[in-house]
Amino acid sequence: MSQAMYFEDFYQGQTFDSETSYRVTAAEIISFGEKYDPQPFHIDETAGRNSFFSGLCASGWLTAAIVMRLRVESIKVAGGMIGAGVEEMRWTKPVRPDDKLRTQSTILDVRKSASRPDYGVVRSRTTVFNQRNEIVMKSIVNWLAPLKKTT
Amino acid sequence: MSQAMYFEDFYQGQTFDSETSYRVTAAEIISFGEKYDPQPFHIDETAGRNSFFSGLCASGWLTAAIVMRLRVESIKVAGGMIGAGVEEMRWTKPVRPDDKLRTQSTILDVRKSASRPDYGVVRSRTTVFNQRNEIVMKSIVNWLAPLKKTT
């Protein structure tokens, strides 16, 4: 999908697969962990082994950020994808060094915005898989999409 | 709060303020945007001015990551803060270059984990303020905390 999409282009049941998969490296896990989530299992392999996760794993917020990238690349909203909020997000399995992540997004429903007459709200579910097709994250997020100009 | 906290240490109504505030720079906004949320209003000042946001602003996922850091620093869970999921997250105002963010977290409720007998689930609301005391983000997240060992 290379053309910019407007509110009217989205419909319930529509699906979007990520265009690529994203390989998560140990270096990226540690660098993100040191900046934003400095806990033993996100910044050190040895400490990770002795933790709840039995090894180094990505901060859930790194996974969420990667998922945003995959979603932005595969769903081109006119003017940009403006987040209206997260309804739910769950991390179902640890993301490990060298995992390759891909996303499947499904549009759950669409409605016009009450507060912004030029925009609609698109509600979507995203499922995130690793290279073994295990689900590592699930989320329901809403974003705004502009209405086509009729003038 | 410098001592590691167990499930039994958390209670409804308990509050935690971030220990510091976090200054978000234009460089960090752009660097995060280029990596994870490459949209005009997160990577370029001029493009940002002509967008929905009327200026450069932080990806909501950068704000969420910074909030994780402030939460990890101010709530020291024994063994680390293990995210069990997000129930709700809303970005209520753009985060701009040089904004200083701080968090207030309140424990909403606590319950033992059905699936993991050694852990409890702590449900918390976090409100994120900028330097003008405007709310820029609100979230409800759950995390696991280990039970004190009784043996």
Interface residues (C-beta under 8 A of the other chain):
Chain A: F32 K35 Y36 D37 P38 Q39 P40 F41 S51 F52 F53 S59 G60 W61 L62 A64 A65 I66 M68 R69 V72 G79 G80 M81 I82 G83 A84 G85 V86 E87 E88 M89 R90 W91 S139 L144
Chain B: F32 K35 Y36 D37 P38 Q39 P40 F41 S51 F52 F53 S59 G60 W61 L62 A64 A65 I66 M68 R69 V72 G79 G80 M81 I82 G83 A84 G85 V86 E87 E88 M89 R90 W91 S139 L144
